Amino acid sequence: MMQDATISLNKLRKAYRLAVGCLFFMQGLCFASWASRIPSIQQKLGVSEMSLGLILLALPAGSMIGLPFSGWLVTRFGSKRVAANALLVYSLLLLAVGFSPTIWMLVAGLVLFGMAGNISNIAINTQAVGVEARYGRNIMASFHGLWSLAGFAAAGIGSFMTGRNIVPFNHFLIITALLLAGIAACFQYLLPEEQGKATTGAKLFGKPDKQLLGLGLIAFCCMLCEGAMFDWSGIYFKKVVEAPPAMIGAGYTAFMCTMAAGRFFADRVTSHLGFKKTVRISSVLIASGLGLSVVLPHLYTAIAGFLLVGFGVSSVVPLVYSEAGKSKIFAPGPALAAVSSIGFLGFLIGPPLIGIIAGLFSLRLSFLFIAIIGILIFIIAGSPAKSGAAGGRPDKTDSTLMR
């Protein structure tokens, strides 16, 4: 009887993991589908690069607006319902974005799209924290790996649709139909709500404690590096590396490949080394990769450097989310929202900051600055008050975290 119960428990646990993994994949597919058709939407509306840049600010603005509400919604209504419903709205808003006939409708759609995206992000990560707790080991990074994998899938589908002159709305209609079917199939297998979590007295805004603040700062530094790589890697390869036209995207591709791949074995590394050592190793990879591309800005050395950066950033944010979800002061939803709010600021600040430094000095110097930000992760992670699990288990490699 005990053996039968264990087998049943393992099957249930695997079902939860598969369902939540599908949510990560679907959310990544939804976001990357939009990103893959930005040039088509720009052409449809006839806007300049400068105007497009201003329009695109609507998405992160919506994300920031949604962040303070996400933790409260998860605590009030439960991560299962919020994850499914927010992802449902997210997929429908993808249609609205693809349909938008005017600039102002697109801006409004992107604000709402950003809000729904971040609310679903917090709820889905809260589900992942619950599944991880049932496994009793790190599995968060593998979930984020599925999100990255969805980005590659969406890029391929987007290229196919663009090549056959299929308008964004029809493309997004297919994606939305797939997402709606996926949500319906996964809902019954999502983690059930924990008793006592959906309380009416949950705070809408909560000031993070020192441990969550430290985790947020680590996320801030990492996401600042990520934002710089997403927006400036192609320009760096074009202007500094002076790569041939066919290889301008090589750095970005190298970065994305190792970031996605790294997430599928980061959990095993963390289980062996612990949170602190894994994050500090990641910091070294980020700083050394950027340093290599700055000191030796040649095609193959720069590609090698960007490969290292991808490995470096791959595990940091998933691990930070995992640790935040173990907080004993905040419920997982508000804890993840607090850390994500701080971290997301880095994603917003990084790209324009690179541009300012590049304008004042040079693009190489701006990438050297990002390497220094990578080193800051090493320093912050070394602080016992900030590098330990946020109310969770201590890092088994450092006894000072138990003090």
N, C-alpha and C positions, 0 to 999 in steps of 0.2 A: 504493500500500500504506500509506504514512504517513497519507494522508487517511482511508482506511478505519479505521485504528487510532484516529485522533483521534475519528472519529464514534462508534466503539464505546465509547471511553472516556467521551465525553460522555453517551451513553445510560446507561452504567453509573452514572455520577455522578448523573444525574437520578433513576435508580431508587432509589439510596441515599437521596437527599434526600426523595423521595416517601414511601418506607417509614418513615423516621424522623419525617417530618412527621405521618404517620398515627398513630405512637405518641404524639406530643405531643397530638394531637386526642383520641385514645382515653383517655389519662390524664385530660385535662381534663374529658371527658364523664363519666368514672367519678366523679371528685370532685364535680363540680357536680350530678350526679344525686342524690347523697346530700344535698347542701346544699339542693336544691330541695324535698326532702320532710321537712325537719326539723320544720316545724309539724305535719305529719301524724303523724310518729312521736311527737312530744310529746303530741298528742291521744290517740293509741293507748295510750300508757303512763300517761296522766293525771298528768303531772308539772308542777310549777309552773315559772315562769320562773327562779327561783333554782336549783332543782334541775336544770333543763335546762342552765343555765350551768355548773354543776359537772360534769355529765355530759360536756359538750362539751370540757372540759379533757382528756379521755382521748385525743382525736385528736392534739393537739399533743404530748402526753406520749409517745404512740407514735412520732410523727415524730422526736422528739429521741432516743428509744431506738434507732431504726433508723439514725440518721445515722452514728454511729461505725463501724457494721458495713458500711455501703454501699460505702465506698471499698475496703475490704478484699475484699469479695465481687466487685466489678468487677475488681480487680487479679488476684484468684485464679482466677476462672472466666471472665472476659471480659464486656464490656458487652453483647454480643449475647445470650448466654444469660441473663444476669441481667435485662436489660431485658424480654425476652419472658416469662420465668418469673415475675418480680416483678409485671408487669402482669397476668398470668394470675391470680396469687393475689389481687391487688388487686381484680380484677373479681369473683372468687368471694366475697371478704370483703364486697363490697357486698351480695351476697345475704344473708350472715349478719347484717349490720346491719339489713337490711329485715325479716328474719324475727324478730329478737330479741323474745321475749315478756316479758322482764323487764328491769329497769334494769341489773342486774349483767351479764346477757348482752350488753346493748347496750354497756356500758362496756368489757367484754373485747373485743367485736368492734371497737370504735372504736380501741382501743390497737393491735390487730393491723392494722387498716385503715390507721392512721397509719404504722406501721412499713413495711408493704408499699408505701405511697404514696411514702415518701421514698427507699426503696431503688430503686424503679422510676424515680423522678425523677433520681437521680444517674446511674443506668445509661443512661437515655434521653439525658440531657444529655451524657454521655460519647460516645455515638454521634453526637450532633450536633457535638461538637468534632471528631471524626474526619471527618465529612462536610464541615465548614467548611474543614478543612485541605486537602481535595482540591479545593475550589473556589478556595482561595487568596485569599478575601475574606470579609468579614463577612456571615453569613447566620443567625446565632444568633437574632437578635430575631424574624425571620420564623417560626421554629419556635415561639417563645413566643407569637407572635400567634395561631397555630393553637390553642394551649392556651386562650387567652382566647376565641377564637371558639367553641370547644366549650362554654364556659360559657354563652354566649348560647343555643346550641342546647339544652343541658340544661335551662336555665330555661324555654324554650318547651315542651319535652316535659313537664317537671314540671308546668307550669301546665295543660297538656292533660290529663294523668293525674289531677291533683287535681280538676279541674273535672268529670271523669266518675267520680269516687269510686273510682278504681282504687287498690287498696291498694299501699303501697310495695314489698312483696315481688314482686308481679306486675309492677310497673313496672321494678324492678331486674332481674327475670328476663329481660325483653326487652333491657335494656341489656347485661347480662352475655352474652347470646347474640350480640349484635352485636359485642361486644368480643372474644369468643373467635374468631369468624369473622375479624375484622380481624387479630388476632394471627397466626392460621394463614396468612392471605394475605400478610402482611408479612414473616414470619420469614426466608424465603429471600432476600429483597432487603435485609436489614439488612447493615450494614458488617461484613465478616469480621474476626475477631480479629487483632490485630497480633502478630506473633511476639515472644515474650519478655515480653509483658505479664502473662500469667497465671503469675507466679512464686510458688513456695511460701513464699518468704521475705518476702513483703509484710507490712508492719507494720499491725496492727489500728488503732492510734492513732498519729497523727503530729502533731508540733508544727509549725504553719505557720511559714514563714519570714516576713521582714518584708514582702515583696511580697504574699504571700497574706493576711497579716494586714491590710495596707492595703486590699486588695480586699474582705476580709471586713467591715471597718469601713464601707466605702462601702455594701455590701449591707445591713449592720445599719441604717444610717440610712435607707436607701430603704425597707426592709421595715417599719421602725417607722412611717414615713409611710403605707405601704400598709395596714398593720394598722389604723391609726387611721381611715383613710378607709372601709375595709370595715365596721368596727363602729360608727362614730360619725357617719357622714355624715347618716344619716336623722334621728338625734337632734338634730344641729346644725341641720338644716333645720326641724325641728319647734319647737325651743325658742329658738333664736337668730334664725334667719331668719324664723320664724313664718310658714312657707309654708302655703297652704291644704292640706287633707288630700290632695287629688289630686296635689299637687306635692311631697310630703314625700320621695318617692324620686327626685326630679329630679336632685339633686346626685350621688347614687350612680350613677344611669344615665349622667349626663354624664361622670363620672370613668371608668366602665368602658368607655364607647364610645371615648374618646380614648386610653385605655391600650391597648385592643386595636388600634385603627387605627394608633397611633404605632409599634407593633412591626413593622408591615409596610413602613415606609419608614425605620426607624431604621438598618438595615444600610447603606443607601445614604448616609445622612448621616454615619455613622461612617467609611465608606470615604473620604469626601471630607474630613472634618474631623479624623479620628483619635479615639482613645479619650478622651484628656484633655479636649479641647474639647467633645465630645459630652456627656460626663458633667457638665461644669461648666455647660453650657447647660441640661441637664436639672435641675440643682440650682437654677438661677435660675427656671425655670418652676415648680418645686415651691414655692419660697419666695414668689414673687410671686403665685401662684395662691392659696395659703393666706392670704397677707397681704391680698389683695384681698377675700377672703370674710370676713376679720376686721374690716378697716377699714370696709368697706361691706357689712354683712350684710343685703342686700336680695335678693329672689328672683333677679333676672336677673344682678346682679353676682356673687352667690354661685355661680350656675350657671357663669358665665364663669370664675370662679376655680377651680372644681372641674374644668372642662375643661382648664385649664392644668396642674393637678396631674396629671391623667391622662396628658397628653403628657409631663410631666416624669418620672414613674416608669416609663413604658413601656419605655424602653431600658436603664435602669441595671442591673437584675439580669441580663438576657441578656448585656450587654456584660461584666459582671464574670465571669460564668460562662465566657464565651468567652476572656477573658484568663487566668483561672485554669487553663483547659485547656491553655494553652501553656507551663505551668511546665516548666522543665528539671530541677527538683529532685524533684518528685513526678510520678507517673503521673497522667493526667487524673482517674481515679476518686477517689483520695485527695485530690487538689487541690480538686476540686469539693465533696467532702464537708466539707473543712476550711472552705472559704469559706461553704458553705451553712449549716454549723453556727453560725458567727458571725452570719450574716445572719438566720437563722431566730429567733435570740434577740430581735432587734428586732421581729419579727412577733408574738412572744409578749408582749413587754414593752409595746409600744405601746398597745393598747387599755386595759389596766388603769391604765397611767400617765396616760392621758387622763382616766380616771375619778377618779383621786386628785387631779390638779390641778384638775379641774372641781369636785370636792367642797370643796377648800380655798379656791379662788378663784372661777373661773367657766369655763364651757365655751369662751367666746371666748378667754380667756387660754391655755387648754390647746391650742387650735388655733394660737395664736401661738407657743407652745413648739414645736409640730411644724414650723412655718415655720423656726424657728431650727435645728432638726435638718436641714432641707433645706439651709440655708446651710453646715452642717458638711460636707456632701458636696462642696461647692465647695472648701472648705479642704483636705480630705483628698486630693481629686483633684489639687490643685495641688502636692502634695509629690512630687518626682521619685522618691523611694524607694517611694512607694505608688501612684502613678498610672500607672506604666509597665506594659507588658505583663509578666505574671508569667513571665518567661523567654522571652517571645515577641518579636515584632517591636516596635521602639520606635514610639511615637506620632510620626508624621511631622511633626507640627506643633510639636514641642518637642525640640530637640536635647539638652537637659539629661538626657533619659531615657537617653541612651546612655553617660553618664558612669559 
